[in-house]
């Protein structure tokens, strides 16, 4: 099975559009998402543009704040605090990475947890770690949805997460633990990585190195979620997993592109709906 993240994300966006209309009907306001980009990083520019377009498609109010590269940390913090208090804004996303002069940690600390729709701030990260309610990071949430759509058994399964970032690796490991998987967290320096991969019923590859995980390592019948977005020696887009061989061994696998990527934006919108309902006191 090739897991079609694009089609699944389209269904989620349709669900979000329906909920936007419901919130407008019940509360008389449109859910609003503020997008902050500092500087002209090409990848960030594409990501923010895609998120703004997704807002429009679902009927959600989108507020773009494009700041120059030389923006100071106090100026960005002032904008974040202003958006924290803006009742037309229910979610705030600060696109990472930020320029060198700005401490990303300080910005995330300043963001209201109720509007932290990326789920990266310390309150929401702590809620995930301790099993409390909170806004969950978008890409990990999308990964769990992909696993569910592929009817992947998680309870008692051996799950291997390759990559330990705060954005994907660590939070997806916690979400898999919540679903009663037996989780191993590996990375680029893990000894005998091929053996770890070979034991995994579920593999989430988020290490950021082109085709680092060889297809021959994949356990027969495993489910493979490839978060990587790289270019190989030929300049072609590829993931962290050697797809041609892995797809012959896996029971289900995500393609690159068209797998995890669309899910991230879909769950950003879904989180904004969740945030709006909480702030508007809608069950």
C-alpha positions as a printed Julia matrix, in Angstrom:
283×3 Matrix{Float64}:
   0.0    0.0    0.0
   1.25   3.44  -0.94
  -0.21   5.76   1.72
  -1.64   8.76  -0.11
  -1.05  11.67   2.26
  -2.32  14.13  -0.31
  -5.76  12.51  -0.48
  -6.01  12.08   3.31
  -4.99  15.72   3.86
  -7.69  16.83   1.39
 -10.3   15.03   3.51
  -9.01  16.73   6.66
  -9.17  20.15   4.98
 -12.77  19.43   3.99
 -13.53  18.56   7.63
 -11.87  21.84   8.69
 -13.94  23.84   6.17
 -17.13  22.34   7.61
 -16.02  23.24  11.13
 -15.18  26.8   10.07
 -18.78  27.17   8.88
 -20.09  25.63  12.09
 -18.05  28.01  14.29
 -19.21  31.0   12.22
 -22.82  29.87  12.67
 -22.52  29.28  16.42
 -20.19  32.1   17.49
 -20.46  34.62  14.67
 -16.69  34.71  14.1
 -14.3   33.05  11.69
 -11.38  31.07  13.14
  -8.22  33.07  12.47
  -4.6   31.96  11.99
  -1.69  34.41  12.1
   1.43  33.41  10.15
   4.72  35.12  10.99
   7.75  34.87   8.72
  11.0   36.72   9.41
  13.42  37.13   6.51
  13.48  35.59   3.04
  14.44  31.96   3.6
  13.2   30.31   0.35
  11.82  27.18   2.06
  10.04  29.27   4.72
   8.55  31.47   2.01
   7.07  28.4    0.25
   5.77  26.92   3.51
   4.06  30.11   4.66
   2.54  30.71   1.23
   1.13  27.17   1.25
  -0.33  27.65   4.73
  -1.93  30.97   3.75
  -3.46  29.34   0.66
  -4.84  26.49   2.78
  -6.51  29.04   5.09
  -8.25  30.64   2.12
  -9.42  27.28   0.76
 -11.09  26.34   4.05
 -12.65  29.75   4.68
 -10.43  30.4    7.68
  -9.14  33.93   8.24
  -5.42  34.12   7.54
  -3.21  36.97   8.72
   0.3   37.09   7.21
   3.04  39.06   8.93
   6.18  39.2    6.76
   9.03  40.86   8.64
  12.45  41.88   7.28
  15.58  39.82   7.93
  16.99  42.48  10.29
  13.96  42.39  12.62
  15.07  42.51  16.26
  14.01  40.07  18.92
  12.14  42.75  20.94
  10.19  43.74  17.81
   9.16  40.12  17.12
   8.23  39.55  20.77
   6.09  42.7   20.68
   4.19  41.33  17.64
   3.7   37.95  19.32
   2.31  39.58  22.47
  -0.02  41.74  20.34
  -1.37  38.64  18.58
  -1.75  36.87  21.94
  -4.3   39.53  22.86
  -6.02  39.78  19.47
  -9.43  38.09  19.76
  -9.74  37.66  15.97
  -6.63  35.45  16.02
  -7.06  31.95  17.47
  -3.76  30.44  16.35
  -0.26  31.88  15.86
   2.51  30.21  13.89
   6.07  31.54  13.92
   7.86  29.97  10.95
  11.22  28.47  11.86
  14.14  28.9   11.39
  14.51  32.46  12.59
  17.47  34.77  11.84
  20.53  34.47  14.08
  19.77  37.56  16.16
  16.51  36.03  17.42
  16.29  33.35  20.11
  13.57  30.96  18.93
  13.14  29.63  22.47
  12.3   33.09  23.8
   9.71  33.55  21.05
   8.05  30.21  21.77
   8.05  31.05  25.49
   6.22  34.31  24.75
   3.52  32.68  22.63
   0.22  32.01  24.41
  -0.14  28.21  24.88
  -3.79  28.47  23.8
  -2.67  29.87  20.42
   0.46  27.73  19.98
  -0.99  25.72  17.07
   2.44  24.29  16.18
   2.56  22.72  19.66
   6.25  23.65  20.07
   6.01  25.86  23.16
   7.05  24.57  26.59
   3.5   24.28  27.96
   2.19  22.17  25.08
   5.41  20.15  24.88
   5.13  19.46  28.61
   1.47  18.5   28.21
   2.43  15.93  25.57
   5.2   14.5   27.77
   2.91  14.19  30.81
  -0.17  12.98  28.92
  -2.25  16.11  29.56
  -4.53  17.87  27.12
  -2.88  20.36  24.8
  -2.15  21.26  21.19
  -0.03  18.51  19.65
   2.68  19.18  17.03
   1.29  19.04  13.5
   3.65  16.66  11.7
   3.58  14.0   14.46
  -0.23  14.22  14.59
  -0.32  13.76  10.83
   1.95  10.74  11.1
  -0.41   9.05  13.56
  -3.32   9.73  11.2
  -1.37   8.14   8.32
  -0.7    5.06  10.45
  -4.39   4.82  11.31
  -5.45   5.26   7.69
  -3.12   2.39   6.78
  -4.8    0.31   9.54
  -1.47  -0.18  11.29
  -1.68  -2.03  14.63
   0.17   0.06  17.22
  -0.64  -1.58  20.55
   2.32  -3.77  21.44
   4.05  -3.1   18.11
   7.77  -2.4   17.89
   8.06   1.19  16.66
  11.37   2.76  15.67
  11.7    6.54  15.28
  14.91   7.59  13.54
  15.51  11.24  14.38
  15.35  13.09  17.7
  14.26  16.62  16.84
  11.81  18.54  19.01
   9.66  19.05  15.89
   9.17  15.42  14.82
  11.3   12.73  16.46
  10.65  13.29  20.15
   6.95  14.19  19.92
   6.06  11.33  17.55
   7.77   8.92  19.94
   5.53  10.22  22.75
   2.39   9.9   20.61
   3.32   6.31  19.75
   3.83   5.58  23.45
   0.33   6.98  24.12
  -0.95   4.37  21.66
   0.87   1.6   23.58
   3.6    0.91  21.04
   7.02  -0.19  22.29
   9.15   2.7   21.09
  12.86   2.97  20.31
  14.27   6.42  19.52
  17.32   6.22  17.25
  19.38   8.75  15.3
  22.29   9.12  12.88
  24.82   7.95  15.49
  22.91   4.83  16.58
  25.1    1.73  16.44
  23.84  -1.12  14.21
  20.97   0.99  12.89
  20.27  -1.62  10.22
  19.45  -4.16  12.95
  17.17  -1.72  14.77
  15.31  -1.04  11.51
  15.07  -4.76  10.79
  13.19  -5.35  14.07
  10.65  -2.53  13.61
   7.01  -3.21  12.81
   6.57   0.55  12.41
   9.34   2.83  11.14
   9.21   6.63  11.24
  12.22   8.07   9.41
  12.92  11.7   10.29
  16.69  12.0   10.23
  17.03  14.37   7.25
  19.6   12.41   5.22
  18.81  11.28   1.7
  18.09   7.52   1.5
  20.13   6.88   4.65
  17.85   3.96   5.56
  18.34   1.23   3.01
  15.34  -0.61   1.65
  16.92  -4.0    2.39
  16.88  -3.16   6.12
  13.08  -2.9    6.27
  11.28  -5.72   8.05
   8.92  -7.62   5.78
   5.39  -6.36   6.37
   6.42  -3.2    8.24
   4.68   0.17   7.91
   7.09   2.93   6.88
   6.47   6.66   7.35
   9.15   8.74   5.61
   9.3   12.32   6.89
  12.47  13.22   4.98
  12.51  15.74   2.15
  15.92  15.67   0.5
  17.56  15.68  -2.91
  19.71  12.74  -4.01
  22.91  12.91  -6.05
  20.83  13.25  -9.24
  18.96  16.23  -7.78
  15.68  14.32  -7.48
  13.42  14.73  -4.44
  13.68  11.76  -2.1
  13.09  10.79   1.49
  15.25   9.31   4.23
  14.32   5.78   3.1
  15.47   4.07  -0.1
  11.95   3.88  -1.52
  12.26   1.51  -4.53
  13.52  -1.4   -2.45
  11.63  -0.51   0.75
   8.31  -0.43  -1.11
   8.84  -4.08  -2.09
   9.27  -5.14   1.55
   6.89  -2.85   3.46
   3.2   -3.57   3.95
   2.51   0.17   3.64
   4.78   3.14   2.92
   4.51   6.88   2.33
   5.92   8.38  -0.87
   8.1   11.49  -1.05
   6.62  13.88  -1.99
   2.92  13.35  -1.34
   3.12  11.51   1.97
   3.76  13.34   5.24
   4.13  16.87   3.83
   0.45  17.62   3.09
  -0.53  16.31   6.53
   1.47  18.99   8.34
  -0.59  21.85   6.9
  -3.83  19.87   7.35
  -3.15  19.43  11.07
  -2.09  23.06  11.45
  -5.6   23.98  10.31
  -7.14  21.29  12.5
  -5.22  22.6   15.53
  -6.46  26.12  14.79
 -10.04  24.82  14.87
  -9.33  23.1   18.2
  -7.8   26.31  19.57
 -10.72  28.44  18.33
 -13.3   26.16  19.93
 -11.46  26.3   23.27
 -11.14  30.1   23.19
 -14.77  30.57  22.14
 -15.95  28.05  24.73
 -17.54  25.78  22.1
 -17.63  22.12  23.02
